[in-house]
Amino acid sequence: MSNDIHEFLKEVLDKLQTMDYVKPESLPNIDLYMDQVTTFMDTQLASTKRHEEDKILTKTMINNYAKNNLLPPPDKKKYCY
């Protein structure tokens, strides 16, 4: 049983190491409008899409995240992170 757990954990860690993510140094050092945020995320995480037409992040998602305090609200229609 212990061997199965170690093998499972190794598989999970291997999978995590191959996943794409947005590195902090890749984030623009300027405030972005909503369309710029969605375009940036689509560009950075394009390889994580299951289908070409999938969206990584939508305007609705950003608005809902901001309403629920998961993202800071926009300042003069610009998002800064």
Sequence and secondary structure as in RCSB ss.txt:
>XXXX:A:sequence
MSNDIHEFLKEVLDKLQTMDYVKPESLPNIDLYMDQVTTFMDTQLASTKRHEEDKILTKTMINNYAKNNLLPPPD
KKKYCY
>XXXX:A:secstr
 HHHHHHHHHHHHHHHHH     GGGS SS EEHHHHHHHHHHHTGGG SSTT  SS HHHHHHHHHTTSS   B
TTEE  
